[in-house]
C-alpha cells in the first residue's frame, strides 16, 4: 500500500502529513466490533423485557444458572397487612 503525502503550507513552514492505511483499518474494525456488540445488547434487552412483561405479577420468578427456579414473593408478603385491615 502506498502512503499518500500532502503538503500544507502554514506561513513559511511546510508540514507533511501521511495517511496510514493501518489506522483506517483499525478504525473500521473497532466500528464494526462496536456495532456487533450493540446488536447483541439490543437482542439481550429485548429478551429480558419480553420475559419481564410476559408475566405481570407481584410474584416474580427467575431461573438460576443450574436451571432451577427461584420465586420472589417479597411484594406479596409485604402486602399481607392489607388482609387484616
C-alpha positions as CSV (number, residue, x, y, z in Angstrom):
1,X,0.0,0.0,0.0
2,X,1.2,3.4,-0.9
3,X,1.3,6.2,1.6
4,X,-0.2,9.4,0.4
5,X,1.6,12.6,1.2
6,X,0.1,16.0,1.3
7,X,1.8,19.3,1.7
8,X,0.2,22.0,3.8
9,X,1.7,25.5,3.8
10,X,1.3,27.2,7.2
11,X,3.1,30.6,7.0
12,X,6.6,29.8,5.8
13,X,6.6,26.2,7.1
14,X,5.8,23.1,5.0
15,X,4.1,20.4,7.0
16,X,3.8,16.9,5.6
17,X,1.1,14.6,6.8
18,X,0.7,11.0,5.9
19,X,-2.5,8.9,5.8
20,X,-1.7,5.5,7.1
21,X,-3.9,2.6,5.9
22,X,-3.4,0.8,9.2
23,X,-5.2,3.5,11.2
24,X,-8.2,3.3,8.8
25,X,-8.3,-0.4,9.0
26,X,-8.1,-0.3,12.8
27,X,-10.9,2.3,12.9
28,X,-13.1,0.2,10.7
29,X,-12.5,-2.9,12.9
30,X,-13.4,-1.0,16.1
31,X,-16.5,0.4,14.5
32,X,-17.7,-3.0,13.3
33,X,-17.0,-4.6,16.7
34,X,-19.0,-1.9,18.4
35,X,-21.9,-2.3,16.0
36,X,-21.9,-6.1,16.6
37,X,-21.8,-5.5,20.4
38,X,-24.7,-3.0,20.1
39,X,-26.7,-5.5,18.1
40,X,-26.3,-8.3,20.7
41,X,-27.0,-5.8,23.5
42,X,-30.3,-4.9,21.8
43,X,-31.2,-8.6,21.4
44,X,-30.5,-9.2,25.1
45,X,-32.5,-6.2,26.2
46,X,-35.5,-7.3,24.1
47,X,-35.3,-10.8,25.5
48,X,-35.1,-9.6,29.1
49,X,-38.0,-7.2,28.5
50,X,-40.2,-9.9,27.0
51,X,-39.6,-12.1,30.0
52,X,-40.4,-9.3,32.4
53,X,-43.6,-8.3,30.7
54,X,-44.9,-11.8,29.9
55,X,-46.0,-12.4,33.4
56,X,-47.2,-9.2,35.1
57,X,-47.4,-10.2,38.7
58,X,-46.2,-9.2,42.1
59,X,-44.7,-12.6,42.4
60,X,-41.5,-12.8,40.3
61,X,-39.8,-16.0,39.1
62,X,-36.2,-16.3,37.9
63,X,-34.1,-19.2,36.5
64,X,-30.8,-20.0,38.2
65,X,-27.7,-21.0,36.5
66,X,-28.3,-24.7,37.1
67,X,-31.8,-24.5,35.7
68,X,-33.8,-24.4,38.9
69,X,-36.4,-21.7,39.5
70,X,-36.4,-19.2,42.3
71,X,-39.7,-17.4,43.3
72,X,-39.5,-13.9,44.8
73,X,-42.7,-13.2,46.7
74,X,-41.4,-10.3,48.8
75,X,-44.1,-8.0,47.3
76,X,-46.9,-10.4,48.1
77,X,-45.6,-10.8,51.7
78,X,-45.3,-7.0,52.1
79,X,-49.0,-6.6,51.3
80,X,-50.2,-9.2,53.8
81,X,-51.1,-6.4,56.2
82,X,-54.0,-5.4,53.8
83,X,-55.7,-8.7,54.7
84,X,-56.0,-7.6,58.3
85,X,-57.4,-4.1,57.6
